[in-house]
């Protein structure tokens, strides 16, 4: 598919920094419109309208402070529009928008000049969380925050192995060589780590549910 250039004559329709991008009526007005027959502005607004709730949940799960998450969300929407000419219509807009949001979140982290986030997760592990989110498509936005907590509880060696696998994109053989283990042993350890993380997230979700009287 070819990339679609936004109509810069319609830039006045897009928000300035700090402004709110209103997509309330997008789904209704464009639900039955063929994306190949609409102009880039309409395509962008329709896609954003379809994914806005997911994107908002993703940002809020990564930045617990409401003011911070609102600012990053608006910055992300502006960045998405400005780079929409590089998006290929027909590919995964949700994944593309989450990656853009993650860049804004990491940039925010650098501006804040802190080593740890509010719940103690390092910047490296944030990248790991982003990869995990993409690969496993966690539907419940709260699950990502729980995953952050669980990941921070792993032993240092296990965090390092997860980082090599999901952030550095290293293969099993490379990780095994780096850790001084056999390929089979490395595979078993990574499998146990992933299982441990899933079980930890479920426990945290159940605990949260009981705390609020939902169970």
N, C-alpha and C positions, 0 to 999 in steps of 0.2 A: 504494500500500500504506500502511497506517497504522502509526504507530510503536507499539512495544510497551513498556509500563511494567514495569520490573523489580519483582519481588515483594520489597519491602523487608523482609518478615518473614523472608526467607531470607538476609539480609545476613551472618548469622553463618557462612554457608558460604563467604564470600569472604575472601581474605587481607587481613591488615593490612599496613601498610608494612613492608617488609623480609622478609615471609613469602613462601613459594613457593607458587604456584598449581599444584596437581597436576592435570593433565588426561590422565594416562596412559591411563585407561580410557574416555575420552570417546567416541572414534570407535567402539569396539566396542559400547558400551552404547546408543549413539544413532544408529548408522549408518543404520538403517532406519526411523527415526522421522520422521513428517511434521512439519516445523517449525511448521506452523500449528496443530498439536494439542498442542504442548508448552508448559510454562510458560516465562516469560522466563529464569529461571535455567538451565533445561535448554537452551534455545535458545542462550544465551550460551556455556555450557560446550562445547556441541557445535561451534559456529562457531570458538571459540578453539582447540579441539582440532584442528580441520581446518587451521588456519592458523598454529599456534604455531611450527612449525619454520621456516616462511617468515619470520615476524616476528622470531624469534631471529636468523636469518641476516642479516636487514636491519639490525638494531641492531648486531650484531657487526661488520658491514662498515663501519659509520659510526663506531664507537667501538672502536678496536683493543684498548684496555685491557679485559681480561676482567672485572675488578671493576666498572668503570664501566658496561660494557654490561649486566651482570647487574642492577645497580641500576636502570638506565633501563628494562630490560625489565619488571621487577616494577612499577615506577611506571606504565608504560604499561598493563599488564594491569589494574591497579586503576582507572586513569582510564577504560579502556574499559568496565569494569563500571559505574562511576558514571555514565557518559553513555550507557549502552546504550539508555535510553528514547528517545534521539534517533536511533538507528539504524533504518533501514527494512529489515525482513526482506525478503530477495530481492535486495537490492543487494549491491555488492562489499564484503564484510567485510574482505578482504585489503587493499584500497586504503584503507579507512576506518581500519584498525588501523595501517597504515604512516604515515598522516598524523598520527595521535595520537602515534606514536613519534617522528616528526620534531619535533613541538612539544616533547616532553620533551628531545630531544637539543639543540635550540636553547636551551632553558631551562638545561640543564646547561652549555652553552657560556658563557652569561651569568654563571652562578654562578662559573665558573672564572676569569672576567675575563681572558680571553686573546684576543689578536687573531688568532692562528693556531692551527690544530689541529696534532697531532703531525706530520702529513705536509704541513703548509703550506697548507691550503685555508681561505679566508676564509669567514665566516658567510654572506655573500651567495651564494657559489658552492655552499654546502651546499643552499640552497634550489633552486638550479638543478639540482643532482644529484637532489634529491627529485622534481622535475618530470620529469626525464629518466627516472628509474626508473619512474614511473607511466606515461609515454607509451610506453616501449619494452619494459616488462615484462622486465627483465633476469633470467633464470632463475638464473644462477650468481651467488651472493652476492659472490664475490670480484671479479666484474666491476665492481661499484660502487666498490670501493676503487681499482681500476685506473683507472676513469673519473675519480676525484678527482685522481689523479696527472696524468693526461693533460690535464685541464682546467686545472690549475695551470701547465702548460707553454705554454698558448696566449699569444700576444701580448695586451697589455692591451686593445687595441681589439677583438679577437675575443672576449675574455672579456666585455667590455661588451656586445657584440652578443648573445651567448648569454644574458646576464643579462636584457637587454631582452626577448628573445623568450620565454624560459621562466619567468622570475621575474615580470617586469612585464607579461607577456601582451600585449606590443605587437605590432601587425600589421606586415607588411612595409613598408607605406607610412610608418608612424610611425617605424620604425627607419631607413628610408632618409632621411627628413627630418632626424632627429636626427644622422645620420652624414654628411649632405651628399652622399649618393650617389643614383643613380637606383634605381628599384624593381628593375629587372632586375639591376643590379650587386649590390644588397643580397641578392637571392635567391640569386645565384650564390655569393656569399661565404659565406652561411649554409649552403648545401649543401656547400661544400668543407670548412667547419669541422666539420659533422656527420660527413662522410666521414673526415676526419682523426682525429676522436675515436674512431670505430669501429676504424680501422686501428691506432691507438695502443693501444687496449684489447687488441686481438688480439695485438699484438706483446708487450705486457706479460704477457699470459697465457701465451704460448709461452715467454717468457723464464723465467717462474716455473716452468713445467712442466719445462723443461730443467734448471733449478737443482736440482729435487728428483728428477731422474733418471726422470721420467715419459715423456720423449720421447727 
